[in-house]
Structures are given as structure tokens and as C-alpha cells.
């Protein structure tokens, strides 16, 4: 700074000039008093001096053209003050809002000083500076718009005046509806949970705030207005409940009309409502007589529209391909009552079918009721109690009184074997059906009647024994002869006749006995019966006869198969007689 650009008053206040302007210092401190000059204007050398009044400072300046001027500065010793204003967090119509400010100075804060406030030039109540230099201004606007607030500090003996302006935008808060949480979506129960929130979660919604709801059927474009729902002001949540009574694709229009402090908003969640897949249960009795019959059924997922029906069919022995068919009404709660008078005994199958409706898929259920029938009489007999191996058995089945069915089946089950159908046919006028069979083992014969419309099925069994087949021969003879037309084997008196028996079927390890008789006094007399011989592999039994005083005597011998307790497949069987005589 040049010579003379410094001036010190009697109280020690110093004024100093530089290219940046004029600064005033008190007690060596900058008093925040800065006087700027226009660009290119500087203080002339020796251009500063204090006036005799102790407050006025005279400055001779020179501008960029070299012209001189005199500036008389009357308040340079006053401390500069600054006002700053901060906008409110938000400002909405009808609700009080507040903006704040700060009065700053390098000197002592003028705490308690009054600040003048205007809105768009209209005066408002004054506000007061706090001990920390802060202050607040509150106001309420009924309408949206932009308002200019001015705060002024008039200054005092030590502080310069200050003024600051602030534009406040008063507008309703924007809102958002979110209805994305779908708790259920069925024809009788749609539940949508949503929220209504304000911008940045500012402000609150008054008690009784509602959201308007309507449902749009996207298939028919039909719109149905639903009751409005109330928003919980504490949680900002609401719940929409609906029962569209039909399946389909629906859009729910959620609309908030707004209020003095909130803007309107809306949302349109869409959802697909699937038709119910109802369970159909029938409570039919297990048995019934040929009389009036009634039982109930129930379709789930009620209610059902008026006029709905189910189709009922009954299949029985008389209606296998063309079942009896009728309809029954469906009550609103899904109850169905089936009424019938069955005329055919046996298994009656009732099938109940619901075709479905706008809210329900089709459903079907069946139940079998055994309708009573009279007892049938069936017997089975054979022409013999015991049969030779491979002989022909005549089996007779007899059927008593019936209503319509007269067919009987005859079966044979040999011991240890499979059941075999011998014959199926209609009994004759006497109620009989005959069949034949060649048994090789003891056999159980079965006659079976399948039942008719009024008579129940019946089965009877009968057992007949079957002998084994025994092949016998003599060994050790040297010639043959004939007595009364019967062939005799001739043995030398020194030879013991060999007797061999072979049993069919294979009975290896089981018992074979031998019996010998001698002819005298005009008759055959048993002279011995052996104990059991265990048949060898090949089902063969062998023995030798020890005859005494046998020369010129006539004998006969035979074998017997004796079944054990473990063998139930064949009965005891005697073989035929073999004849022999002895000579010297």
C-alpha cells in the first residue's frame, strides 16, 4: 500500500487501503468492516483521514482514467453483520412450516435483537435473534405457490444493518400407492395388502384417509366398484378384500384422491384368479337293500351359484354299458343328495359328476353300494368217491332257483396242482351241468355260480380220491400154463418167485406192501401180507416169495400202495392179482 494510505484515529481505530478496497481494524483486529471500490479505483496516496467527529472517514480515490474523487464514509467503525436463511424441510398448504436463519458478526452478537420479516412485501410478526445468533420464522399458507420471505436486521450503534431473502415453495407432497402384496387369489377370496406413502415419508395422513377400489375383469372389461378401504395412519397400510365369484384375469384400480397436503396417486395391480379344484366326497352306505336309497355328497370350496346340478350315473349288472342317468341339485353350501331305488343286486356303482362353473373346476367321485341278493343254492357231486388212476370222473353241478342267471362253471383242482376250468355253461331244465375229468391225483371239484340280478354268487366244492397206477410183474419163472383160462407162471420148486411193483405217479420212498394167497378147498386163502417196503428211486417195490409145500399148488400175489400221512395226493391202491404155481 502506498504512503498516506493508512489513517489512525484518536481511539486507535486504523483504516488501511489496498487494491482490494478499504479495511478497518479495531485494537489490531479486523472488524469485518470492508469497503470495496469499483474495479480500477484505488485510494490516492495520503488519501485517508479521520474526521473530527470520530466516526467519519474521508477517502480520496482515483479511478482508472486518473480522475480523483472524494468518498465520505460515515459508518466505517460499525461491525459488519450477515444474515443467512435455511429453507424448511418441506412446506405444504394448510400446515405450518418453519425456516431458520443465522445472524453472524465478528463482534458481539446482538442477542435479543428484533428482526423484521415480510412475505412478498407484506409484513409478518418480528422474530428475535437467539444467544447463538439463530432465529426461526413460522408461517402457514393455504395455497400452493412460491413465496419470497425477507428478513431484515436494522443494525445498532455497533452493528451494520443486514438483509436476506428466501424463496419457499409451498406444494402438496407427492404420494405413492403400492399394492403388490397379494395374500390370496381365489374366486371367493382375494386379499391385497398395500401401502400409501408420502414423498420421502414426510408428513402424515389424517385419520379416516381412504383408498378407492374398483375391479376390472380383463376378459369382459367389466368394471365393478368396490368399497373404499381405510388407511392406518400409524402404519400407512391398507387391505383390500374381494370375492369376484369367478376365475379370470383381474386388474384392481387403487386410487387415492389426495387432500390439502397430499397429491393424488394410484396403482393397478393385476392378478390371475384360478378356479377352485373342489373335492367331491360321497357318503354312500356300503350295503343296501333293493329299496329306496338316499345318500349325500359334498362339493368343497362353497358357495355355489343357484341352479347348479350334478349328473348321477348308476352302473350295475343290468346296466354295464348304458348306465341309468339323472341329475341332482347342488345346494349353495355344496351339498348334494342322491336318491335312487336300485332293482339289481350286487355292486351298484354311483358316479357323481359336477361340470364346473365360473369359479369351480369339474369334479367327479364314485361310490360302490352292495345291494343285497337272495342266497343261491349250488352243489357239486361226482359219480364215484374214488377213481382209478386216469379213469373218467363225471362231475355234476346243480343250481337251485335264480332270477335270471343260469350259468355255472365247473373246476378241478388236483392235489398240488392248479385249478382248471372244466366247463362253463347253462344248466339244463333240472338245474344240472355235467363235466368230465380224468384225475391222476385226488381232486377238489368246484361249482361256481356268478350270481344274477336277485341272487348272490355261490360256490360249492366236493372232493374225490384218486388211486395210483400200479404196474406189476413176476420174475424167475421158467414157463407159463393156464388154469380155467387164467395164465399162471410156473416156477421150479427151488426158486423163490420175484414180485415187482411200479407206482405212478412217482412215490419213491413211500410204502408198498405185498399180499399172497393160496387156492385150496375151492377158495383163495390169504397166507401172508408183508410189512411196508420203501420204494426205491423209480417208485419201485421188489420182494421174493418164500413158499413151503408149494409143489403143484396154486398161488396168487398182489401189491398195495399205502399212502403216508404226508401224501394226500393219492389214495391207498391195490394192484391186480398175479398167478403162479410151483413144480418139481
GUDRENMI-982794 format. One record per residue (C-alpha): residue in three letters; x, y, z. Coordinates in steps of 0.05 Angstrom, whole numbers, plus 5000, padded with zeros to 4 digits. Layout:
// GUDRENMI-982794
alaXYZ
...
END
This chain:
// GUDRENMI-982794
unk500050005000
unk502650694984
unk504551265031
unk498751615064
unk494151005052
unk493850895127
unk489851325177
unk489651235253
unk484151575293
unk484951825364
unk481551205392
unk486550755357
unk481950535301
unk486050425239
unk483750485166
unk488150175113
unk487350185038
unk489549664987
unk487849474917
unk482249044945
unk478949634980
unk478749925048
unk479449545114
unk478249795184
unk481749505245
unk479949585318
unk485249435370
unk489249085316
unk483548625296
unk479748635231
unk472848865249
unk469648535188
unk468949245160
unk471049215088
unk469249755039
unk470449544967
unk471350044910
unk469549974837
unk474449604793
unk480550024776
unk479150514833
unk484550594886
unk485851054945
unk490551614928
unk497051694968
unk495652055033
unk488351975013
unk485651745080
unk483952165142
unk479152115200
unk474152675213
unk473753045278
unk467052715297
unk470652055310
unk466351655261
unk467251955191
unk472851715146
unk474852125085
unk478051775025
unk480952094963
unk480451584906
unk482851564834
unk479451164781
unk482350804722
unk482151444680
unk486251824731
unk480452244756
unk480252384831
unk474252354876
unk472452424950
unk468751874986
unk465652055054
unk464751425094
unk460451545156
unk459850855189
unk466350505177
unk467250365251
unk460749955253
unk461549185253
unk459148825191
unk453348335201
unk451047765156
unk444147435152
unk443446725124
unk436746365114
unk435545605110
unk429345335075
unk424344895112
unk424644145105
unk418044175068
unk412344655062
unk405344435046
unk398744815044
unk394744895108
unk400444645152
unk405245095189
unk412445065164
unk418645385193
unk425045635163
unk431145835204
unk436746335198
unk443146585229
unk445647285244
unk453247285243
unk458347835262
unk465547885285
unk463548305343
unk458848155400
unk452447825376
unk446448275384
unk442447745422
unk435147925432
unk435248405374
unk428848425333
unk428748205260
unk423548465213
unk420147935168
unk416048035105
unk412647555056
unk412147814986
unk412848515016
unk407448415068
unk409948485140
unk409747885186
unk411047865261
unk418248015281
unk422847465304
unk428447515355
unk435747335350
unk437846805400
unk444246795441
unk447546355389
unk445446825332
unk439946355306
unk432646515295
unk426446185266
unk420546415225
unk413946025221
unk408346135172
unk402345775142
unk399945825070
unk393245585045
unk395245544973
unk400845234933
unk405845724904
unk412646064911
unk413246574967
unk419147054978
unk420947185051
unk425547765071
unk428847815139
unk432048485158
unk436548705215
unk436349465226
unk443149485259
unk445149865323
unk450750315348
unk455849765336
unk452949345280
unk451249495209
unk444349305182
unk443448655142
unk438048355098
unk436947665067
unk431647365021
unk429046655015
unk424246334966
unk419745804996
unk415945324950
unk409345114981
unk406744484948
unk402943854965
unk407143244979
unk407242714925
unk404542034946
unk405441324924
unk400640724928
unk403740044927
unk399039444925
unk404038894908
unk402938414965
unk397537914945
unk395737465004
unk390637044967
unk387436994898
unk381636524894
unk374536634868
unk371736744937
unk377737074969
unk382337594940
unk386537964992
unk391238524971
unk395538895022
unk398139575002
unk401340205029
unk400140945018
unk406541345029
unk408442075020
unk414542374989
unk420742195029
unk415941955082
unk414642685101
unk408142895131
unk402642445157
unk395842235134
unk389842435175
unk385241935209
unk379941685160
unk384241725098
unk381441225046
unk383440904981
unk378140794928
unk378040094897
unk375039814833
unk375839144798
unk376639074723
unk375338404690
unk380538394635
unk376637864596
unk370038244594
unk372538944610
unk367038994662
unk368739474719
unk365839374789
unk366639904842
unk368639614910
unk368039924979
unk373640424996
unk378740185046
unk381640585104
unk389040735112
unk392040615180
unk395541275195
unk400540935241
unk403040425191
unk400440745126
unk397840045107
unk391039835079
unk387839175060
unk383139035001
unk378638435006
unk374338184948
unk370337574926
unk369937604850
unk365936954846
unk369336754782
unk376236564756
unk379837024708
unk384837574700
unk383238194741
unk386238884750
unk384839254814
unk384940014808
unk387240334873
unk386241084876
unk387941604929
unk384342264917
unk389442684955
unk387943245005
unk390343945021
unk397343705036
unk398043074992
unk397642974917
unk393242424887
unk396341754868
unk394241064843
unk396440364828
unk393639794785
unk396039114809
unk393738534765
unk392837814785
unk390137164758
unk384636824798
unk384736074786
unk378335674791
unk377635234852
unk379134494844
unk373734264892
unk373933584927
unk367633184918
unk366232684974
unk360532184976
unk357631885040
unk354431265010
unk352730645052
unk356930025040
unk350629585034
unk343329695019
unk337029305002
unk333129334937
unk329029914964
unk329230674967
unk336330924978
unk338831614995
unk345831875010
unk349332545009
unk355532844978
unk359233494987
unk362933944939
unk368434354973
unk370035094963
unk362935334971
unk358835744957
unk355735514891
unk351135904845
unk343735754846
unk341235254795
unk347634834792
unk346734074785
unk350933444785
unk349932854739
unk348932184773
unk350031514738
unk348830824766
unk352330214736
unk350129524757
unk349828824729
unk344029004684
unk346929674662
unk354229574646
unk354629974582
unk348430414587
unk348130644659
unk342030964689
unk343031724689
unk339532314724
unk341332984756
unk341133244827
unk341333974850
unk347434284885
unk345834704946
unk349335364958
unk353835025010
unk355834484961
unk351333934989
unk348533414941
unk343232894956
unk342832264913
unk336331874914
unk335131214879
unk331530544884
unk336330014859
unk333029394828
unk339128984813
unk343128664868
unk350628644874
unk355529214863
unk351929854844
unk356930394825
unk354431104833
unk358531634797
unk357132364813
unk359932894765
unk359933644772
unk361334004705
unk364434624738
unk362435354736
unk365836034731
unk369235934798
unk370035174802
unk373334644761
unk369733994745
unk369733454799
unk367832714799
unk367232184853
unk364631474855
unk361931014909
unk360030274907
unk353830034944
unk352929284951
unk345529164941
unk343028534976
unk341227904937
unk337927254958
unk342326654975
unk343626184917
unk344025424924
unk349625074887
unk352124364897
unk357323934862
unk357923164862
unk361822614827
unk359421944804
unk364621594848
unk368021734914
unk374621444890
unk377421384819
unk382620944788
unk388621294761
unk386721634695
unk379421404698
unk373921864675
unk370222244730
unk363422524716
unk362223164755
unk355223444763
unk353824164786
unk346824334808
unk343925044812
unk337725194851
unk332625744839
unk335126404809
unk332027024777
unk335927094712
unk342926794713
unk343226034699
unk350625964682
unk355225524723
unk362625384718
unk365924734739
unk373224694760
unk378024144780
unk383924264827
unk388423654833
unk392623584896
unk398724014888
unk396324274821
unk392824874791
unk385424994787
unk382924824717
unk376325034685
unk372724414661
unk366424724634
unk362125344635
unk355025314611
unk347725394624
unk344624864669
unk339124424640
unk331824434658
unk333424054722
unk338824554741
unk344624084725
unk351024174686
unk355623574675
unk363023564660
unk368323004656
unk375422974680
unk381022444682
unk384222504750
unk391322274767
unk391122544837
unk385822654889
unk381823254865
unk377423804892
unk371623964845
unk368524664848
unk361924914821
unk361225664816
unk355226104802
unk356826834786
unk350327104813
unk344627464780
unk340328074789
unk336827804851
unk341027214873
unk348027244901
unk354126874875
unk355326184906
unk360625654905
unk360724924926
unk366424424930
unk366923664931
unk373023224939
unk374222554906
unk380122104918
unk384421824862
unk388521184866
unk395421084838
unk397120664777
unk400920024795
unk404619624742
unk406318914769
unk410418334742
unk413417664764
unk420517464754
unk424416794757
unk419216334725
unk421115844670
unk414515754634
unk407215904635
unk400815504639
unk393315624641
unk388015424692
unk380815584675
unk383116104625
unk387716454674
unk395116484658
unk399816214713
unk407316304716
unk410915644730
unk416715634780
unk421615074797
unk420914884869
unk427915134883
unk426515844861
unk423416404903
unk418716794857
unk420417524848
unk414718034852
unk415818744825
unk411019344831
unk412020024798
unk407620604821
unk405421204780
unk405921774798
unk412721734830
unk412221524902
unk419621374916
unk420921264989
unk413721115006
unk410520465028
unk408919854986
unk406019205015
unk405418514984
unk399918004996
unk399917264977
unk394016774975
unk393716024963
unk387915654930
unk385215044966
unk378614764988
unk375515114928
unk377315824951
unk383116324958
unk386116405027
unk390916955049
unk397416645071
unk401217285085
unk401418045079
unk408118385084
unk410018995123
unk411919635085
unk417419625034
unk420420305019
unk420020414945
unk426620534911
unk428021114863
unk423620994804
unk417820874851
unk419120114851
unk417919584904
unk421018884900
unk420318244942
unk421317484936
unk416316964959
unk418516405005
unk413415854993
unk413115195032
unk409614545010
unk408414924946
unk409314384893
unk403214304850
unk399714844890
unk396715474860
unk398216174887
unk396816894872
unk400217544895
unk398818284891
unk401818964913
unk398719524953
unk400820264954
unk399620545023
unk399921305026
unk403421645084
unk400622205127
unk404722695085
unk401822455019
unk394822705006
unk395222684931
unk393121954921
unk389121434959
unk391320724980
unk391220274920
unk391319514909
unk394519254846
unk391718674805
unk393017924821
unk398817564790
unk398016794787
unk403516274795
unk404615534810
unk410615104832
unk413114444803
unk418713964816
END
